[in-house]
Amino acid sequence: MLPILYPLYWAREYVEDGGLMTYSANIAELRRRAAIFVDRIFKGAKPRDLPIEQPTEFELVINLKTAKALGLTIPQALLQRADQVIE
């Protein structure tokens, strides 16, 4: 039985470990924003009064080694848009 292959992952760590690609919110930025909210709560803000935020920074990471192993050719235009290309 062949393993299930997911081409698109939710975090860059999966791509660094051999996944094909990710297009997701920048996790480091999400953690930084979460720390700001925790700080506000510790200083007395009520969670219900804090604004709801959506991610604004996204990253595209492509693993060319995996693409080659799968026999895929990634278009040059997509590689140029990538924040990181793992070779």
Phi, psi and omega in degrees: 000131181279144177290154177284131180251119177258120184282336185237125184248164184268350181218146183297333180301325178294323179288321177297333179268006175122356176292163184286306182198164174220142167227104186209171176298147178290108186298322179299320178292321178298318179295320179298316179295322179297320179298324178296320179293318178299317178300316179298319179294317178298332179272006173111356179291145176273132181307325181293341180269352180279145182288153174275132181239152174243152179301144178239347178245124180237156179225144177246120179236131182236135178256103182291331179297317179292319179302316179297317180298330179272356181077026181259146173248121179271126181301142181303323180299322179288320178297324179291331179278343184295142175284330177210136175241120179267124183251000000 
